Amino acid sequence: MPTGSLTGQVALVTGAGRGLGREIAIGLAAEGMAVGLVGRTHQTLAETLRECARRGARGVAVAADVTRPASVREAVRAVARDLGPIDLLVNNAGQVDASEAPLWETDPNQWWQVVETNLRGPYNLLRCVLPGMVERGRGRVVNLNSGFALRPDPHYTAYATSKAALLRLSDNLADSLAEHHVVVLDISPGAVATDMTAAMPMFRDMKSWGSVPYVVAVAVDAARGRFDALHGRFIHAGRDNLEELVGLADGIRAADARTLRLRPYGPGDPMG
């Protein structure tokens, strides 16, 4: 049941016209958050905006391509101008390889487009939003990531590579952002039935999808600060016991766990 726990705060959600981005934006709006909706198609953004308004939330929809820095700058300015300083950035916009194929059979332009959307897009948003958060000494970033970031996949090389790079980007930011009380988290929703996921051949026979409302609840909890102790770390909403994970946060940091690291082959490994 909505509690209004985020009233007075502002979120910017990319890829907000459909799929998880749409549902997360509506979930945040239901908790009282003003929502800046960014995506490539104004019509779908307008539909999301209407749903957010039905929850009593203020909002603004801005059509923008996240891979284009100038377009992102204008979108961030519009959201801040109409709603106020951004408290939460949700980097949700993403693409996946057009087909399951080994790298040498992929279309070079489409492959790079996936990487640009999934990595350059978040960078462009971070570059525009973080200065304000750092100056104010507060803020949260949620990068929608994937289990593909953690394991090699020969069929989705662009997607897996870009998501691993996004996780590394968060890791690179974590220490410097901690000094300014800005939290960054990478959250994998798991296999949930969105247009993008359902179209992937590997999920053709999927019978048991993850819960979209649960992923939305996790995003709302991230906005509330429930996972701040896991700053800079990877959370798998579809598999983790989140209460247990938060309880282990000190140990996770001490072990330098839940982020990308090279595993030494033994005690004599010079890279250990």
C-alpha positions as CSV (number, residue, x, y, z in Angstrom):
1,M,0.0,0.0,0.0
2,P,1.5,3.4,-1.0
3,T,2.7,5.4,2.0
4,G,3.9,8.7,0.4
5,S,7.3,7.9,1.8
6,L,9.1,9.7,-1.1
7,T,7.0,12.9,-1.1
8,G,9.1,15.9,-1.9
9,Q,11.8,14.1,-3.8
10,V,12.5,14.0,-7.5
11,A,13.4,11.1,-9.7
12,L,14.6,10.9,-13.3
13,V,13.9,7.6,-15.0
14,T,15.3,6.7,-18.4
15,G,13.5,4.3,-20.8
16,A,10.3,5.4,-19.0
17,G,7.9,4.9,-21.9
18,R,7.5,1.2,-21.5
19,G,8.7,-2.0,-19.7
20,L,10.4,-1.7,-16.4
21,G,11.1,2.0,-16.7
22,R,7.4,2.7,-17.0
23,E,6.5,0.5,-14.0
24,I,9.3,1.9,-11.8
25,A,8.3,5.5,-12.6
26,I,4.6,4.7,-11.7
27,G,5.8,3.0,-8.5
28,L,7.8,6.0,-7.5
29,A,5.0,8.3,-8.3
30,A,2.6,6.3,-6.1
31,E,5.0,6.9,-3.2
32,G,4.8,10.7,-3.8
33,M,7.9,11.2,-5.9
34,A,7.9,13.8,-8.7
35,V,9.1,11.9,-11.8
36,G,11.1,13.1,-14.8
37,L,10.4,10.7,-17.7
38,V,13.0,10.3,-20.4
39,G,12.8,8.2,-23.5
40,R,12.9,8.3,-27.2
41,T,9.2,8.3,-28.0
42,H,7.0,11.1,-26.6
43,Q,3.7,9.3,-27.1
44,T,4.7,6.4,-24.8
45,L,6.2,8.8,-22.3
46,A,3.0,10.8,-22.3
47,E,1.0,7.7,-21.4
48,T,3.4,6.9,-18.5
49,L,3.0,10.5,-17.4
50,R,-0.8,10.2,-17.3
51,E,-0.5,7.1,-15.1
52,C,1.9,8.9,-12.7
53,A,-0.6,11.9,-12.6
54,R,-3.3,9.5,-11.6
55,R,-1.3,8.7,-8.5
56,G,-1.2,12.4,-7.7
57,A,2.4,12.9,-8.6
58,R,4.0,15.8,-10.5
59,G,5.9,14.9,-13.6
60,V,7.4,15.9,-16.9
61,A,8.1,13.9,-20.0
62,V,11.1,14.7,-22.2
63,A,11.9,12.9,-25.4
64,A,15.6,12.4,-25.6
65,D,18.2,9.9,-27.0
66,V,20.4,8.9,-24.0
67,T,23.4,8.2,-26.3
68,R,23.5,11.9,-27.3
69,P,25.1,14.2,-24.7
70,A,23.4,17.4,-25.9
71,S,20.0,15.7,-25.8
72,V,20.6,14.4,-22.3
73,R,21.8,17.8,-21.1
74,E,18.6,19.4,-22.3
75,A,16.5,16.6,-20.7
76,V,18.2,16.9,-17.3
77,R,17.8,20.7,-17.4
78,A,14.1,20.4,-18.2
79,V,13.5,18.0,-15.4
80,A,15.4,20.1,-12.9
81,R,13.6,23.3,-14.1
82,D,10.1,21.9,-13.9
83,L,10.4,19.6,-10.8
84,G,13.5,20.6,-8.9
85,P,16.9,19.1,-8.0
86,I,17.1,15.4,-8.9
87,D,17.3,13.1,-5.8
88,L,17.2,9.7,-7.7
89,L,18.5,8.7,-11.1
90,V,17.3,5.4,-12.5
91,N,19.4,4.4,-15.5
92,N,17.0,1.9,-17.1
93,A,17.1,2.6,-20.9
94,G,18.7,-0.4,-22.6
95,Q,19.0,-2.5,-25.7
96,V,20.0,-6.1,-26.4
97,D,21.6,-7.8,-29.3
98,A,19.2,-8.2,-32.3
99,S,19.9,-11.9,-32.6
100,E,21.7,-14.8,-30.8
101,A,24.9,-14.9,-32.8
102,P,28.6,-15.2,-32.3
103,L,30.4,-11.9,-32.4
104,W,31.9,-12.5,-35.9
105,E,28.3,-12.9,-37.3
106,T,26.9,-9.8,-35.7
107,D,26.0,-6.5,-37.4
108,P,28.7,-4.0,-36.3
109,N,26.4,-1.0,-36.2
110,Q,23.7,-2.8,-34.1
111,W,26.4,-4.3,-31.8
112,W,27.8,-0.9,-31.1
113,Q,24.4,0.7,-30.7
114,V,23.7,-1.7,-27.8
115,V,27.0,-0.8,-26.1
116,E,26.3,2.9,-26.6
117,T,22.8,2.7,-25.1
118,N,23.8,0.5,-22.2
119,L,27.0,2.2,-21.3
120,R,27.3,5.6,-22.9
121,G,23.7,6.4,-22.0
122,P,24.3,5.9,-18.3
123,Y,27.5,7.9,-18.5
124,N,25.7,10.8,-20.2
125,L,23.1,10.8,-17.5
126,L,25.7,10.5,-14.7
127,R,27.8,13.3,-16.2
128,C,24.8,15.7,-16.1
129,V,23.1,14.6,-12.8
130,L,26.1,13.9,-10.5
131,P,27.4,17.5,-10.3
132,G,24.2,18.6,-8.6
133,M,24.1,15.6,-6.2
134,V,27.7,16.1,-5.3
135,E,27.2,19.8,-4.6
136,R,24.1,19.1,-2.4
137,G,25.9,16.2,-0.7
138,R,23.1,13.7,-1.3
139,G,21.5,11.6,-4.0
140,R,21.0,8.0,-5.2
141,V,21.7,6.3,-8.5
142,V,20.2,3.0,-9.5
143,N,21.7,1.3,-12.6
144,L,19.4,-1.4,-14.0
145,N,22.0,-4.1,-14.6
146,S,21.9,-7.8,-15.4
147,G,23.2,-11.2,-14.5
148,F,24.8,-11.1,-18.0
149,A,27.4,-8.7,-16.4
150,L,28.8,-11.5,-14.3
151,R,29.2,-14.4,-16.8
152,P,30.4,-14.7,-20.4
153,D,27.7,-15.3,-23.0
154,P,28.6,-16.1,-26.6
155,H,25.2,-15.2,-28.0
156,Y,24.7,-11.7,-26.5
157,T,28.2,-10.3,-26.6
158,A,27.2,-6.6,-26.8
159,Y,24.7,-6.8,-24.0
160,A,26.9,-8.8,-21.7
161,T,30.0,-6.6,-22.4
162,S,28.1,-3.4,-21.9
163,K,26.5,-4.5,-18.6
164,A,29.8,-5.7,-17.2
165,A,31.3,-2.3,-18.2
166,L,28.4,-0.6,-16.4
167,L,29.1,-2.5,-13.2
168,R,32.8,-1.5,-13.5
169,L,31.7,2.1,-14.0
170,S,29.8,2.0,-10.7
171,D,32.7,0.4,-9.0
172,N,35.0,3.2,-10.3
173,L,32.6,5.8,-8.9
174,A,31.8,4.3,-5.6
175,D,34.7,5.6,-3.4
176,S,34.6,9.2,-4.7
177,L,30.8,9.4,-4.5
178,A,30.8,8.1,-0.9
179,E,32.7,11.2,0.2
180,H,29.7,13.2,-1.0
181,H,27.0,10.9,0.4
182,V,25.8,9.9,-3.0
183,V,24.9,6.2,-3.4
184,V,25.2,4.1,-6.5
185,L,23.8,0.6,-6.9
186,D,23.6,-1.9,-9.7
187,I,20.4,-3.9,-9.5
188,S,19.5,-6.8,-11.7
189,P,15.8,-7.4,-12.0
190,G,16.3,-11.0,-13.2
191,A,14.2,-12.5,-16.0
192,V,11.0,-10.4,-16.1
193,A,8.6,-10.3,-19.0
194,T,9.2,-7.0,-20.8
195,D,9.0,-6.5,-24.6
196,M,12.8,-6.7,-24.8
197,T,13.3,-9.8,-22.6
198,A,10.3,-11.7,-24.0
199,A,11.7,-11.2,-27.6
200,M,15.0,-12.9,-26.7
201,P,15.1,-16.5,-28.2
202,M,16.7,-17.9,-25.0
203,F,13.5,-17.0,-23.1
204,R,11.2,-18.4,-25.8
205,D,9.9,-21.3,-23.6
206,M,10.1,-19.3,-20.3
207,K,7.1,-20.3,-18.1
208,S,8.0,-18.7,-14.8
209,W,8.9,-15.1,-15.1
210,G,10.1,-12.9,-12.3
211,S,7.7,-10.5,-10.7
212,V,7.6,-6.9,-12.1
213,P,5.8,-5.5,-9.0
214,Y,8.5,-7.0,-6.9
215,V,11.2,-5.3,-8.9
216,V,9.3,-2.0,-8.6
217,A,9.2,-2.5,-4.9
218,V,12.9,-3.1,-4.8
219,A,13.5,0.2,-6.8
220,V,11.2,2.1,-4.4
221,D,13.1,0.6,-1.4
222,A,16.4,1.7,-3.1
223,A,14.9,5.3,-3.3
224,R,14.1,5.1,0.4
225,G,17.7,4.2,1.2
226,R,17.1,0.6,2.3
227,F,20.2,-0.5,0.3
228,D,22.6,2.4,1.0
229,A,24.9,0.1,3.0
230,L,25.5,-1.8,-0.3
231,H,26.8,1.3,-2.0
232,G,28.8,0.4,-5.2
233,R,27.6,-3.3,-5.1
234,F,25.6,-5.6,-7.3
235,I,22.1,-6.7,-6.2
236,H,20.2,-9.4,-7.9
237,A,16.5,-8.7,-7.1
238,G,15.4,-12.0,-8.7
239,R,17.6,-14.2,-6.5
240,D,18.9,-12.4,-3.5
241,N,17.4,-12.5,0.0
242,L,17.6,-8.7,0.3
243,E,17.1,-8.6,4.1
244,E,20.0,-11.0,4.5
245,L,22.1,-9.1,2.0
246,V,21.7,-5.8,3.8
247,G,22.6,-7.6,7.1
248,L,25.8,-8.8,5.5
249,A,26.8,-5.4,4.1
250,D,29.8,-4.9,6.3
251,G,31.2,-8.3,5.5
252,I,30.5,-7.7,1.8
253,R,32.5,-4.5,1.9
254,A,35.3,-6.1,3.9
255,A,35.6,-9.0,1.5
256,D,35.4,-6.6,-1.5
257,A,32.6,-8.8,-2.8
258,R,29.6,-8.2,-5.1
259,T,31.6,-6.4,-7.8
260,L,33.9,-7.4,-10.6
261,R,37.3,-8.7,-9.5
262,L,40.0,-10.9,-11.0
263,R,40.2,-14.2,-9.1
264,P,43.8,-15.3,-8.5
265,Y,44.6,-18.9,-9.6
266,G,46.5,-19.5,-6.4
267,P,48.7,-17.9,-3.7
268,G,51.5,-17.5,-6.2
269,D,49.4,-15.5,-8.7
270,P,51.2,-12.1,-9.1
271,M,47.7,-10.6,-9.9
272,G,46.2,-11.9,-6.7
